[in-house]
Amino acid sequence: MHRIDRIDYFRIVDAIHRTGNLSSAARELGLSLTAISKRLTSLEETLGVRLIQRTTRTLHFTEEGAIFLEHCRNVLDAVAAAQEIGPGHTRSGTVRVTAAVAFSQRQIAPRLAAFLQEHPNIAVQILPNNRPIDLVEQQIDVAFRQAPLDNSAYITRTIAPDDEFLCAAPAYLARHGTPLTPDDLQHHQFLSVGDPAPHALVLTSGRHEVNARVHSTVGSTDGEIPHLAALDGCGIALKSSWDVIDDLRAGRLVRVLPDWWGRARTLRVVYPVRGYQPTRVGAFIEFMERELRAAAHRNRDLNLFRVRD
């Protein structure tokens, strides 16, 4: 393996891990499948170890391969840092971002135009996912999460509260009346995440907590379904602040039992600990933090966030 080619070999190993197979890595790097396979074999022969166990259908990194992959990423980070030295450098490249599907659609996507106008040489790849994923494993630069992530490999910064509360369309309340107490919920159509069977809904108001009985008419494993059903006047849903800001502002939904709340959560920006943070990633984090904090402040009149002790 010639010294001049080493960075290319590191990029190959990194691409194989991120894309999950040789074919995808080859397409990303602009190489043929034969070329990338030969280079991987050459690298393993030079190192004297098997980095990746591969068959016609699957591949996985060996223990030695996982160690080598970590070194590859450190080298690639260092190369990126070196390339950004100098006053004439322009922030460029792709920022890979993950968040819940609804948050990606409602809070990230509408802000991309403004970000791209500020940073025309940066591309953004949004990878919506309602389940937490390994940011390092998947080579994710930034995540926005509303549930805690206890992982020492991540840096977490708080952006704003993200509380849950009850809401419904004005048309539904006009037909069925507005509940005045948590007990009144048992007489209403509820839109739930999960099994639509009757269940207890935990609500709090100050130091008071109740288990309100609700009877669901719509249930789904996807939180977007109860949201859309609520907009159509099908019933009352428990939604998080950031999911319904725009709907409340536009009057499509209104708070129900405004003194009562569901879970108290926090919107956070999360990113992997790394030796070097590309300036494009820092620019995206700074932009989104500024935008989201401003949105939380701007919408404080909507009673979106409970008072913290």
Secondary structure, DSSP 8 states (H G I E B T S, - for coil): --GGGHHHHHHHHHHHHHHSSHHHHHHHHT--HHHHHHHHHHHHHHHTS--EEE-SS-EEE-HHHHHHHHHHHHHHHHHHHHHT-STT----EEEEEEE-HHHIIIIIGGGHHHHHHH-TTEEEEEEE-SS---TTTTT-SEEEESS----TTEEEEEEEEEEEEEEE-HHHHHHH----SGGGGGGSEEEEES--S-EEEEEEETTEEEEEEEEEEEEESSTHHHHHHHHTTS-EEEEEHHHHHHHHHHTSSEEESTT-B--EEEEEEEEE--S---HHHHHHHHHHHHHHHHHHHHTGGG--S----
